[in-house]
Amino acid sequence: MDIRAKMNAGFRDLEGGLFSKVEKADVGGVADEIVRLGGDMLGWADPFMPDDRMPEEVKRIAIERIESGACSHYTHPVGDMALKEAIARKLQRQNGLAVVPERNILITPGSDSGLLFAMMPFISPGDEVLVPDPSYPSNFLNPKLLGGKAVSVPLDEAADFRLTRGALEAALTPSTKMVLLTNPNNPTATVYSREEMEMLAAFILEHDLVAVVDQAFEDFIYDGREMVTLASLPGMWERTVTVFSVSKGMALSGTRVGYLVAEDHIMDVMYGCAVNVIGTTNSTFQAATAYAFDHPEFMEEYKAIFDARRRRVHDILSGIPGVTVRMPQSGFLIWADVSHLGSAEEVAAYLIEEAKVCINAGTAYGKQGAGHLRIVYGCFADSGRIYAAMERVREALLKLGREKNVRA
Ligand SMILES: Cc1ncc(COP(=O)(O)O)c(C=O)c1O
């Protein structure tokens, strides 16, 4: 029997599990092997990984809940009220959103599951979702899982990966239902400007679309750039679901806490099926992260660390023949065009061999990711370890350039 034939089309073609060899840095065995051999894993967008940088108070609250036994219980499926109240204060302070915590916030077990949940009420078979390319790999797969289709909207690489009205219009069809945006973008680290966000809002309103915006990387924005939350723009609150995470800015990925923010009618249907879709989120870490939302000062220190690293890593990668990098505008990732040195997979495999580092081949991030690499310079507590790994990457890329006769 072919069990796959019984599956829906969104799942049937998937592979990357028990029966196929997986080479992707974030799922496959390559990463474990690299670490086992003493190399460095720079492919997980997880600050300081594998080192511990948890604020002491957050840790203490979690320990207390374990010791008291409180950890053994559920919270409401839609989330713990104390956490939702702390998040509402943060949304007002940071995102310009005034929300009612009982109604407009849903806690999810991390934002990956939140991203799929955000789309579920809207996407029916045949619906098309506009996805800026390159962007987070889930954005291309999630529409398909729901029976819809992801339609790639090429970002303008020559103009710092900007989103243009022309590219959006070119991808639009009568089946277009949604725009799915990651802002700031992963993997390019671009922060979309107010002008772009206003253009996007006008496009969405004009064509009566819905927006899902993933703001997992909203916390570390450099060089005085403005981080605009699409839902805060006129007319957008009623048609936008915003997805947030504590994994990047707070470096608390292991707590598995994320949250969705939306207006009442959208939340009404999500609350109506929250228990079916997400069950509930870990009660211990809902309590612990609530503290972090009201005491976010520790994130300033993280930001200063990643700001220094981005400059140094940008310097290390600049001037390598065949390699083009731009200064990251956010976060702790750098996106490199290595197309003159080979395909993304070839260069990634070369770096494993020569530099003993595992990074992400760009092809997972959309068609425009061909010939690109994503490097996470946010790993490790010790910046010196990142710089040493990046120097090995530099040496390896210089060597590859010589082998391929690539000139500056
Ligand atoms: C852009 C983006 N969104 C969402 C996620 C998911 O984060 P989490 O499920 O840990 O909240 C990630 C993780 O890498 C990400 O890069």
The ligand as an SDF file (V2000), in Angstrom:
LIG
                    3D

 16 16  0  0  0  0  0  0  0  0999 V2000
   11.5580   34.4250   11.0530 C   0  0  0  0  0  0  0  0  0  0  0  0
   11.2580   33.3880   12.0700 C   0  0  0  0  0  0  0  0  0  0  0  0
   10.0130   33.2560   12.5070 N   0  0  0  0  0  0  0  0  0  0  0  0
    9.6820   32.3410   13.4320 C   0  0  0  0  0  0  0  0  0  0  0  0
   10.6290   31.4750   13.9270 C   0  0  0  0  0  0  0  0  0  0  0  0
   10.2030   30.4540   14.9360 C   0  0  0  0  0  0  0  0  0  0  0  0
   10.6190   30.7770   16.2150 O   0  0  0  0  0  0  0  0  0  0  0  0
    9.9850   30.1220   17.5230 P   0  0  0  0  0  0  0  0  0  0  0  0
    9.0660   29.0250   17.1020 O   0  0  0  0  0  0  0  0  0  0  0  0
   11.1300   29.6430   18.3120 O   0  0  0  0  0  0  0  0  0  0  0  0
    9.2340   31.2410   18.1880 O   0  0  0  0  0  0  0  0  0  0  0  0
   11.9380   31.5550   13.4890 C   0  0  0  0  0  0  0  0  0  0  0  0
   12.9600   30.6140   14.0050 C   0  0  0  0  0  0  0  0  0  0  0  0
   14.0450   30.4950   13.4980 O   0  0  0  0  0  0  0  0  0  0  0  0
   12.2630   32.5390   12.5410 C   0  0  0  0  0  0  0  0  0  0  0  0
   13.5000   32.6570   12.0760 O   0  0  0  0  0  0  0  0  0  0  0  0
  1  2  1  0
  2  3  1  0
  2 15  2  0
  3  4  2  0
  4  5  1  0
  5  6  1  0
  5 12  2  0
  6  7  1  0
  7  8  1  0
  8  9  2  0
  8 10  1  0
  8 11  1  0
 12 13  1  0
 12 15  1  0
 13 14  2  0
 15 16  1  0
M  END
$$$$
